[in-house]
Amino acid sequence: MNDMRLTERNVTSSEIKISARQVDVFYGDTHAIKKVDVAIPDKTVTAFIGPSGCGKSTFLRCLNRMNDTIDGCRVTGDILLDGEDIYDKRVDPVQLRAKVGMVFQKPNPFPKSIYDNVAYGPRIHGLARGKQELDEIVEKSLRRAAIWDEVKDRLQAPGTGLSGGQQQRLCIARAVATSPEVLLMDEPCSALDPIATAQVEELIDELRERFSVVIVTHSMQQAARVSQKTAFFHLGELVEFGDTGQIFTTPKDPRTESYITGRIG
C-alpha cells in the first residue's frame, strides 16, 4: 500500500474545493476505483494523468455524479464539495451539475443555435429574469470561452456548423453559463488539431481565475503546460498527487516515474 494517499496535508482547508475520502467505484463486480483520497484546491487546474483504463475518467465522473447514469455503477466513500456531501440523498444531481459543469472529449453542441446552446442551462435553472438578462449571460459566457468575437454576428446560426475547436469553446461557454464553481474536462482537446488545442489550453489558464478546473488528459505535455496540481492514476489507484512540477521532475513513487519516463503506459 503506497503512502502517497493525499488528504488535506498538501493544501490548507480554506483552499480545498473538493475533498474525496476512501472513494471506491464498482461496475458490477469490477472494482474500477480503489480507496481514492484527494483534496482538490480551488482556483487551480488539477490534471488527472495515467494509462488508458486506469480510472481517471471514472473518478472525474464521480465529482458531478455522472456515474449515476450508468447501470450497475456503485460509488462508496465520501466526496465533499465545500464540505458538503454531494452523494447525500437530499442533493439534486441536476442542481449539482449546474455547480459542477462538464466538458466532454468530443465537442457535443446541441442541435440548436449558438445562442440557444449557451442559454439552455440558464433557462432550465431559472437564472435569468428576462431576455435582457439572458442576452447578458450568453455574451458573458461566450466572452469567457474566448469565442464571442468569432460568433457575435451569427448567434442564430447552428452550433453544429462551427469548426471543431469553436464547438469545444462553445461547449465550454455552455458549461460556464450556469456560473459553476467547478469545471470538469474529460480530455477536452483529444479531438482537436494543434491550433485549436493551443486556444483551449490558453482558455483553461484563464478559467482558473474563476473556477476550480479538473482536467483528464492523455498528454503529459498538456498536463505540464496547463496544471498546477497533478494526480497520477494507475490500475484504479491514485498513486501520487502533488504540485505538477514536483510530479514531473521528482516523483516519489517508482510507478509515477515509470509512467513519466515512458516505461509503463
Secondary structure by P-SEA (a helix, b strand, c coil): cccccccccccccccccbbbcbbbbbccccccccbbbbbbbccbbbbbbbcccccaaaaaaaaacccccccccccbbbbbccccccccccccaaaaaaabbbbccccccccccaaaaaaaaaaaacccccaaaaaaaaaaaaaaaccccccccccccccccccaaaaaaaaaaaaacccccbbbbccccccccaaaaaaaaaaaaaaccccbbbbbcccaaaaaccccbbbbbccccccccccccccccccccaaaaaaaacccc
